[in-house]
Amino acid sequence: MKFAVIVFPGSNCDRDMYHAVKDSLGEEAELVWYENADLSGFDAILLPGGFSYGDYLRSGAIAATSTIVNQIKQKASEGTPVLGVCNGFQVLLESGLLPGAMLRNKKLKFMCRQEELVVENNQTQFTTSYGEKEAIILPIAHGEGNYYCDEGVLADLEANRQIVFRYADNPNGSVGDIAGIINKQGNVLGMMPHPERATEAVLGSADGLKLFESVVNHWREAYVAGV
Amino acid sequence: MKTVKIFITLKQGVLDPQGKAVQESLHKLGFPEVKGARVGKYMELQLDSQRDIDRQIEEMCSKLLANPVIEDYQYTIEEGAVQ
């Protein structure tokens, strides 16, 4: 399976993402610069964390206007799995691929630490390797991870089981303790915690690896004959 | 040439942690009369346009300058460029 890691000016978790896929997971990965990119040969798209365009205007807002986002939208509509982590999640929100928006953390602090999450939906293609309501540890590192949506959108997210991860102890003020949400079609996941930074025990947690394994398992079942 | 002054604020009902911190700091500085503070953004655009300028600005705001999920915007249009 071949993963594209999209690199914007200011991305800084791109190599972590690349390492997670290439070395921890053992699948193909390529760093793809956002300009003049061709995503046609890739089976999955990863939007890494960082500070694209220096977080100017709003986190992810400028990156969301780049032409590669049109390709990502096209691939997403065709069913390609898309994962946005941290700034990648912000880009997915700003581009309209996922509903809602990010606000500054409630206490205005940039928070960088391990955080306990609950896997709320283990029936998505990103989470089948997790148990139902499994408690996992992933690192967070953000100043604007306070997820916001209005009550109508929140009710929709709940009703459609689009809330995939919740914080056990909400660190940033997100509505519904939301740490990660998926689109209705079930192939675009955005999350503030960093699964790519938790793929080996030596990193403090290997709980993120199951997310990538889930994606590969789903892809093999769908596209590789005889599995 | 026209100068467009755009004010972007968080919607009412959306928690503004920066505004809250500013308000608390003003209280500490001896301004207990401050009963609310909201922090927003101010932008100036210089436009050389013959087209429907209101429509253009609305489009710019909804596509990029403001995020309609959390922000409201208002603007004024003035003749001439700001130096």
Interface residues (C-beta under 8 A of the other chain):
Chain A: L57 R58 A61 T65 L93 E94 P99 G100 A101 L103 R104 N105 K106 K107 L108 N146 Y148 C149 D150 G173
Chain B: L10 V14 L15 P17 Q18 A21 K63 L64 L65 N67 V69 I70
